[in-house]
């Protein structure tokens, strides 16, 4: 009885290898799908999330920009040219004036009295000279007396002209067009000769001086258009032009002076305003451009990371093409049916850049139109890194291969 039981145990253990051997091919086949699913899931987990932008053809301009303070083309400090009491004021601060316009009036009584006195003395001298002139012709007086009479006449005539000029100076007039920026005197004040009365500032045109690097010296020209954006007037660009360019470069700063001029008929621009000036000196209508954020500067080289479709692992293993799952098919990942994460890879490409404008950069070589470049997350990837594109909207999705069907 014990022998039979022992034979049955041996027979049972002898059949185990056969069962295992027959099960090996099935488990081996199942393990391939399981490995691929694990690899796909691992790639999806390890993929670096990024955002991309498409390289496209667009217009770009080459420009220089700088900051400057607006200054008046002309201004004048109006000072008294004679003494007297200020009796009338005709203008106030902020008022526009024209050259020759009366600004204030000094008391004229004393000036008129001096004119009358000088005129009487001049007439007496003229009469004395006329007598001496006739007498010298008849040799009735000495030459010395004639010369003295002539000198007195000329001296008193000059005194009369000075008195007339002082009377004219009692009327204060504007020497230039502009706006009264400051009034330094009040009515009733005793004004002294040389005292500052008004400050007039010209409002049109206004000028701004840029200090431009010397490499731009051969590019900028007189008459080129410029634009001005003022901090005090946001959203109101003003157009002007280059008025003159300094012919020398400052040795200390390596810059030269460029004077720009602006005519503002609205009167919104004011001297002293701070603004940003842009000068466009070249344009390209069909340049290949990408966002500036896509550029990577490493080891003195400029590059970008381009996102491309990764090769399917099953295709690399030699399986049939119909076994390859498309990115939009559904797979089971243990939590229910969910769309498979597309597998994208970042590739580093060296590029040569050209002009830049705002956040847009021209690519001269190294990149094709339609390529998707990483703009967000580029510092976390290297050549060959798996990435997950987070952009929303088809226009921002990575470009599909030509042999893949287009989504409807």
Order of alpha helices (4+ residues) and beta strands (2+ residues): alpha-beta-beta-beta-beta-beta-beta-beta-alpha-alpha-beta-beta-beta-beta-beta-beta-beta-beta-beta-beta-beta-alpha-beta-beta-beta-beta-beta-beta-beta
